[in-house]
Amino acid sequence: MSNLNDPLTSLSEGHWFKLICGASFQHLQFVRNITLAYCLAGADCIDVAADPAVIAAANEAIKKAVTLGQVAQQRGSRHHFANRGVPRPLLMVSLNDGEDPHFRKAEFNPEKCPPDCPRPCESICPAQAIAFPPSAFNIAPKPGDLSFKTTQHSPEFQQKAGVIEDRCYGCGRCLPVCPIGQIVTRSYVSTPTAIAPSVLSKGVNAVEIHTQVGRIEDFKRLWSAVAPSVNQLKVVAISCPDGENLIDYLWSIYHAISPVPCALIWQTDGRPMSGDIGIGTTRAAIKLGQKVLAAGLPGFVQLAGGTNQHTVSKLKSMGLLRQGGVKAKEDSTHSYLSGVAYGSYARVLLSPILERVEQQWGETFSGSYALEDCPDLLWEAVDLADSLVSEIKFGLQLQNTTNNTSP
């Protein structure tokens, strides 16, 4: 009998679930709390920014999930920690070999915003990373005072208004809606020499490299920094959007890194950071997944970029996911997708609950707030996360349960 709770078994049998916290998302409390919820719901992998503080927050959440495993089991949650001997979810960091939309932050000068601006940037941001809170204004209007105007020039406004950097993950939706076109992005690229000592020694056991067609030399430079630590990894993932000669480029990457002493995932980045927009985004993700799957590259193919609540049902209807009754040895990894990664949709799904946790502590609270300190909200979050995780896992677990109870 296969172990459905083992991340690598999930990958090989086609029910791998990865949570993408965001390659440039650095809101530590949000990362910690969303990681905890999805761990308890059964995620196989948690993908975070290559930031030591973010990695520590995710590690803390994974450890806390271990202690909460018994309670989760009693509630019927399908998770990794039903038994203490079951492996934890993998902890993955994302790196990039050049400019990439996942590795950028929006920025603008709030002092230049017109006082009467409707602030579409604030309303369109899925991460609530742009804010003009009332506390950013140093005076309040007096009753009947029609001359009152916002005070963008005050030091307090400058400190609190604009982009909240640690919340921004670079989706870029704010750029085209700014009425005066002042929002820009600031990109950053992984520094190869800093990777191994600052990141790969922090308990990370999976690495994802974001690349684009035509950057093979940049990729090789980054890989040269990862390669010395590859033996401690359980998964190496390559994430690449579509482009001309994509398959040839992926083959050139494969030859550059072979042999890989761990599982190799090809992440098809269909429509980056868009899963919360609507059903149309999942079509782009599936289309690219089919293209890479047909190429027959060694390793596993996993969807990302536009994945949401419609993805698994669409994959099943197209016969792209292995069904519960099909054993791994009876088919080829090139016949089925191995799993799905969820980013913006998974975050937006739980955001209202995590915001309520923050609100319970109040705006003036400056310490850390843990999801488990609000038990009702914790299990509400786990149940909601489970509704997404179970889409890809429930059928296989039901089949496994049926097999185990057969006379």
C-alpha positions as CSV (number, residue, x, y, z in Angstrom):
1,M,0.0,0.0,0.0
2,S,1.4,3.4,-0.9
3,N,1.7,6.2,1.6
4,L,-0.6,8.9,0.5
5,N,0.8,11.3,3.1
6,D,4.4,11.2,1.7
7,P,5.1,14.2,-0.5
8,L,7.2,12.3,-3.0
9,T,4.5,9.5,-3.2
10,S,2.0,12.3,-3.9
11,L,4.2,13.5,-6.7
12,S,4.7,10.1,-8.3
13,E,1.1,9.1,-8.0
14,G,-0.3,12.3,-9.3
15,H,-1.9,14.0,-6.3
16,W,0.8,16.5,-5.4
17,F,-0.4,19.8,-3.9
18,K,1.9,22.8,-3.6
19,L,1.1,26.1,-1.8
20,I,2.9,29.1,-3.3
21,C,3.3,31.8,-0.7
22,G,5.0,34.1,-3.2
23,A,8.6,34.4,-4.4
24,S,8.7,38.0,-3.2
25,F,6.0,37.9,-0.6
26,Q,7.5,38.7,2.8
27,H,4.6,39.3,5.2
28,L,5.9,37.0,7.9
29,Q,2.7,36.5,9.9
30,F,0.6,35.8,6.8
31,V,3.2,33.3,5.6
32,R,3.3,31.6,8.9
33,N,-0.5,31.4,9.3
34,I,-1.4,30.3,5.8
35,T,1.4,27.7,5.9
36,L,-0.1,26.3,9.1
37,A,-3.6,26.0,7.6
38,Y,-2.5,24.3,4.4
39,C,-0.1,22.0,6.2
40,L,-3.0,20.7,8.4
41,A,-5.1,20.4,5.2
42,G,-2.6,18.1,3.5
43,A,-0.2,20.2,1.4
44,D,2.8,18.4,0.1
45,C,5.0,21.4,-0.4
46,I,5.2,25.0,0.8
47,D,7.0,27.4,-1.6
48,V,8.3,30.6,-0.1
49,A,10.6,33.5,-0.8
50,A,14.4,32.9,-0.5
51,D,14.4,35.1,2.6
52,P,15.8,33.7,5.9
53,A,13.0,35.4,7.9
54,V,10.3,34.0,5.6
55,I,11.9,30.5,5.7
56,A,12.0,30.7,9.5
57,A,8.3,31.7,9.6
58,A,7.3,28.7,7.4
59,N,9.4,26.3,9.4
60,E,7.8,27.5,12.6
61,A,4.4,26.9,11.1
62,I,5.3,23.4,10.0
63,K,6.5,22.5,13.5
64,K,3.4,23.9,15.0
65,A,1.3,21.7,12.6
66,V,3.1,18.6,14.0
67,T,1.8,19.5,17.5
68,L,-1.7,20.1,16.2
69,G,-1.8,16.9,14.1
70,Q,-3.7,14.8,16.7
71,V,-6.4,17.4,17.0
72,A,-6.7,17.7,13.2
73,Q,-7.0,13.9,12.9
74,Q,-9.9,13.9,15.3
75,R,-11.6,16.6,13.2
76,G,-11.2,14.4,10.1
77,S,-8.8,16.6,8.3
78,R,-6.7,14.9,5.6
79,H,-3.2,16.0,6.5
80,H,0.4,14.9,6.8
81,F,0.4,14.6,10.6
82,A,-2.1,11.9,11.3
83,N,0.9,9.9,12.6
84,R,4.1,11.4,14.0
85,G,6.2,9.2,11.6
86,V,4.7,10.7,8.5
87,P,7.0,13.1,6.6
88,R,6.4,16.8,6.8
89,P,5.6,18.8,3.7
90,L,8.7,19.9,1.7
91,L,9.9,23.4,2.2
92,M,10.8,25.0,-1.1
93,V,12.4,28.3,-1.9
94,S,12.1,30.1,-5.2
95,L,15.1,31.6,-7.0
96,N,15.4,33.4,-10.4
97,D,18.1,33.7,-13.0
98,G,17.0,37.1,-14.4
99,E,14.1,39.6,-14.3
100,D,10.9,37.9,-13.6
101,P,7.4,39.2,-12.6
102,H,7.5,37.0,-9.5
103,F,10.5,38.8,-8.2
104,R,9.5,42.4,-8.1
105,K,7.7,45.0,-5.9
106,A,5.5,47.9,-6.9
107,E,6.4,51.3,-5.7
108,F,5.2,54.9,-6.0
109,N,5.4,58.2,-4.2
110,P,2.1,58.8,-2.4
111,E,2.9,62.5,-2.1
112,K,2.2,62.7,-5.9
113,C,-1.2,61.2,-5.6
114,P,-4.0,63.8,-6.4
115,P,-6.1,64.5,-3.3
116,D,-9.3,63.5,-5.2
117,C,-7.8,60.3,-6.7
118,P,-10.3,57.4,-6.4
119,R,-7.2,55.2,-5.7
120,P,-8.0,52.2,-8.0
121,C,-4.6,50.8,-7.1
122,E,-5.8,50.2,-3.5
123,S,-9.0,48.4,-4.5
124,I,-7.5,46.2,-7.2
125,C,-4.6,44.9,-5.1
126,P,-5.3,41.2,-4.2
127,A,-2.8,41.3,-1.3
128,Q,-4.0,44.6,0.2
129,A,-0.5,45.8,-0.2
130,I,-1.5,49.3,-1.1
131,A,-3.2,51.4,1.6
132,F,-4.2,54.9,2.5
133,P,-5.4,54.3,6.1
134,P,-7.2,57.0,8.0
135,S,-4.3,57.0,10.5
136,A,-2.1,58.2,7.7
137,F,-3.6,61.6,7.9
138,N,-2.5,63.8,10.8
139,I,-5.7,65.8,11.2
140,A,-9.4,65.0,11.0
141,P,-12.0,67.2,9.3
142,K,-14.2,69.3,11.6
143,P,-17.9,69.2,11.2
144,G,-18.9,71.5,8.4
145,D,-15.4,72.2,7.3
146,L,-15.6,72.0,3.5
147,S,-12.0,73.3,3.1
148,F,-10.5,70.1,4.7
149,K,-8.1,68.3,2.4
150,T,-5.9,65.3,2.8
151,T,-2.3,66.0,4.0
152,Q,0.0,63.9,1.8
153,H,2.9,66.0,2.8
154,S,2.8,65.1,6.5
155,P,5.5,62.8,7.8
156,E,2.9,60.4,9.2
157,F,1.3,60.1,5.8
158,Q,4.6,59.3,4.2
159,Q,5.3,56.6,6.8
160,K,2.0,54.7,6.4
161,A,0.6,55.4,3.0
162,G,1.5,53.7,-0.3
163,V,2.9,50.2,-1.0
164,I,3.2,47.9,2.0
165,E,6.4,46.3,0.8
166,D,6.3,43.0,2.6
167,R,2.7,42.3,1.4
168,C,3.4,43.0,-2.3
169,Y,4.2,40.0,-4.4
170,G,4.6,41.7,-7.8
171,C,1.3,40.8,-9.6
172,G,1.4,44.1,-11.5
173,R,-2.4,44.7,-11.5
174,C,-1.9,48.2,-10.0
175,L,0.4,49.4,-12.8
176,P,-2.2,50.0,-15.6
177,V,-4.9,51.5,-13.4
178,C,-3.0,54.4,-11.9
179,P,-4.6,57.6,-13.3
180,I,-1.3,59.4,-13.5
181,G,0.8,56.4,-14.4
182,Q,3.3,56.8,-11.5
183,I,3.4,53.2,-10.3
184,V,6.6,51.3,-11.3
185,T,8.2,48.0,-10.3
186,R,11.5,47.3,-8.7
187,S,13.0,43.9,-9.7
188,Y,15.7,41.8,-8.1
189,V,17.7,38.8,-9.1
190,S,19.0,36.0,-6.9
191,T,22.7,36.4,-6.2
192,P,24.3,33.0,-6.8
193,T,27.1,33.4,-4.2
194,A,24.6,34.2,-1.4
195,I,22.3,31.3,-2.0
196,A,23.9,28.3,-0.4
197,P,25.0,29.9,2.9
198,S,21.9,32.1,3.5
199,V,19.1,29.9,2.2
200,L,19.9,26.3,1.6
201,S,21.3,25.8,5.2
202,K,17.9,26.8,6.7
203,G,16.1,23.5,6.6
204,V,15.1,24.0,2.9
205,N,14.8,20.6,1.1
206,A,13.4,21.8,-2.3
207,V,14.4,24.5,-4.8
208,E,12.6,26.1,-7.7
209,I,14.4,28.1,-10.3
210,H,12.4,30.6,-12.4
211,T,13.8,31.1,-15.8
212,Q,12.7,32.2,-19.3
213,V,13.5,31.0,-22.8
214,G,16.9,32.2,-24.0
215,R,18.6,32.5,-20.6
216,I,20.6,29.3,-20.6
217,E,23.8,31.0,-19.6
218,D,22.1,32.9,-16.7
219,F,20.5,29.6,-15.7
220,K,23.8,27.8,-15.6
221,R,25.4,30.5,-13.4
222,L,22.6,30.2,-10.9
223,W,22.7,26.4,-11.1
224,S,26.4,26.4,-10.3
225,A,25.6,27.9,-6.9
226,V,22.8,25.4,-6.2
227,A,24.6,22.3,-7.5
228,P,26.9,21.8,-4.5
229,S,23.9,21.5,-2.2
230,V,21.7,19.4,-4.5
231,N,22.3,16.2,-2.6
232,Q,20.4,17.6,0.4
233,L,17.4,18.4,-1.8
234,K,14.4,16.1,-2.4
235,V,13.0,18.2,-5.3
236,V,14.4,20.5,-7.9
237,A,11.7,22.4,-9.9
238,I,12.1,24.4,-13.0
239,S,9.5,27.1,-13.7
240,C,9.2,28.6,-17.1
241,P,6.4,30.4,-19.0
242,D,5.6,29.6,-22.6
243,G,7.7,31.1,-25.4
244,E,9.1,30.3,-28.8
245,N,11.3,27.2,-28.7
246,L,10.2,26.5,-25.1
247,I,10.6,22.7,-25.4
248,D,14.1,23.0,-26.9
249,Y,15.0,25.3,-24.0
250,L,13.7,22.9,-21.4
251,W,15.7,20.1,-22.9
252,S,18.8,22.3,-22.8
253,I,18.2,22.9,-19.1
254,Y,17.8,19.2,-18.5
255,H,21.1,18.4,-20.1
256,A,22.8,21.2,-18.1
257,I,21.6,19.8,-14.8
258,S,21.7,16.1,-15.4
259,P,22.0,13.9,-13.5
260,V,19.7,15.2,-10.8
261,P,19.8,13.0,-7.6
262,C,16.3,13.9,-6.6
263,A,12.8,14.4,-8.1
264,L,12.7,16.9,-11.0
265,I,9.5,18.9,-11.6
266,W,8.7,21.0,-14.7
267,Q,6.4,23.8,-13.4
268,T,4.3,25.2,-16.3
269,D,3.7,28.8,-15.5
270,G,0.6,29.4,-17.6
271,R,-0.6,32.8,-16.6
272,P,1.4,34.0,-13.6
273,M,-0.3,35.2,-10.4
274,S,-3.8,35.2,-11.9
275,G,-5.7,32.3,-10.4
276,D,-8.0,34.5,-8.3
277,I,-9.3,36.3,-11.5
278,G,-11.6,33.7,-12.9
279,I,-12.0,30.4,-14.7
280,G,-10.3,31.6,-17.9
281,T,-6.9,31.6,-16.2
282,T,-6.9,27.9,-15.6
283,R,-7.3,27.3,-19.4
284,A,-3.9,28.9,-20.0
285,A,-2.3,26.8,-17.2
286,I,-3.7,23.6,-18.6
287,K,-2.8,24.4,-22.2
288,L,0.8,24.9,-21.3
289,G,0.8,21.8,-19.1
290,Q,-0.3,19.7,-22.0
291,K,2.4,21.1,-24.2
292,V,5.2,20.3,-21.8
293,L,3.6,16.9,-20.9
294,A,3.7,15.9,-24.6
295,A,7.4,16.7,-24.9
296,G,8.2,13.7,-22.7
297,L,10.9,15.4,-20.6
298,P,12.3,13.2,-17.8
299,G,10.6,14.1,-14.5
300,F,7.2,15.3,-13.4
301,V,4.9,18.0,-14.8
302,Q,3.0,20.3,-12.4
303,L,0.6,23.1,-13.2
304,A,0.9,26.7,-11.9
305,G,0.0,30.1,-13.1
306,G,-3.7,30.6,-13.2
307,T,-4.7,27.6,-11.1
308,N,-7.9,27.9,-9.1
309,Q,-11.0,26.0,-7.9
310,H,-11.8,25.1,-11.5
311,T,-8.5,23.4,-12.3
312,V,-8.8,19.9,-11.0
313,S,-12.3,19.3,-12.3
314,K,-11.2,20.4,-15.7
315,L,-8.1,18.2,-15.6
316,K,-10.2,15.2,-14.6
317,S,-12.7,15.8,-17.4
318,M,-9.8,15.9,-19.9
319,G,-8.2,12.7,-18.5
320,L,-5.0,14.5,-17.4
321,L,-5.1,13.4,-13.8
322,R,-4.6,9.8,-12.6
323,Q,-7.8,8.5,-11.1
324,G,-7.9,6.6,-7.8
325,G,-8.2,3.2,-9.3
326,V,-5.1,3.5,-11.5
327,K,-1.9,2.3,-10.0
328,A,1.3,4.2,-10.7
329,K,3.1,1.2,-12.2
330,E,0.3,0.8,-14.8
331,D,0.9,4.0,-16.6
332,S,3.7,6.5,-17.5
333,T,4.4,9.8,-15.8
334,H,4.2,11.2,-19.4
335,S,0.5,10.4,-19.5
336,Y,-0.6,12.4,-16.6
337,L,0.1,15.6,-14.8
338,S,1.7,15.0,-11.4
339,G,0.1,17.8,-9.4
340,V,-1.0,21.4,-9.1
341,A,0.5,24.5,-7.4
342,Y,-1.8,27.2,-6.1
343,G,-0.7,30.7,-5.4
344,S,-2.9,33.8,-5.6
345,Y,-6.1,31.8,-5.4
346,A,-5.0,29.8,-2.4
347,R,-4.0,33.0,-0.6
348,V,-7.1,35.0,-1.5
349,L,-9.2,32.0,-0.4
350,L,-7.9,32.3,3.2
351,S,-7.3,36.0,3.4
352,P,-10.6,37.0,4.9
353,I,-10.0,34.6,7.8
354,L,-6.4,35.6,8.4
355,E,-7.5,39.2,8.3
356,R,-10.0,38.5,11.1
357,V,-7.1,37.0,13.1
358,E,-5.2,40.2,12.7
359,Q,-8.3,42.4,13.5
360,Q,-8.8,40.5,16.8
361,W,-5.5,41.8,18.0
362,G,-6.2,45.3,16.9
363,E,-4.4,47.8,14.8
364,T,-2.1,49.0,17.6
365,F,-0.8,45.5,18.4
366,S,2.9,45.4,17.3
367,G,3.7,41.8,18.2
368,S,3.1,38.6,16.4
369,Y,-0.3,37.0,16.1
370,A,-0.7,33.3,15.6
371,L,-3.6,31.6,13.9
372,E,-3.7,28.9,16.6
373,D,-4.3,31.5,19.2
374,C,-7.8,31.8,17.7
375,P,-8.9,28.1,17.6
376,D,-12.3,28.7,15.9
377,L,-10.6,30.7,13.1
378,L,-7.8,28.1,12.9
379,W,-10.1,25.3,12.1
380,E,-12.3,27.4,9.9
381,A,-9.1,28.2,7.9
382,V,-8.1,24.5,7.8
383,D,-11.5,23.4,6.6
384,L,-11.4,26.0,3.8
385,A,-7.9,25.0,2.8
386,D,-9.0,21.4,2.9
387,S,-11.8,22.2,0.4
388,L,-9.0,23.1,-2.1
389,V,-6.5,20.4,-1.2
390,S,-9.1,17.6,-1.2
391,E,-10.0,18.3,-4.8
392,I,-6.8,16.6,-6.0
393,K,-6.4,14.3,-3.0
394,F,-9.8,13.1,-1.9
395,G,-10.5,10.6,-4.7
396,L,-7.2,8.8,-4.2
397,Q,-7.7,8.7,-0.4
398,L,-11.2,7.4,-0.8
399,Q,-9.9,4.7,-3.1
400,N,-7.2,3.9,-0.5
401,T,-9.7,3.7,2.3
402,T,-11.9,1.4,0.3
403,N,-9.0,-0.9,-0.5
404,N,-8.0,-1.0,3.2
405,T,-11.6,-2.0,4.3
406,S,-12.2,-4.6,1.7
407,P,-12.6,-8.1,3.1
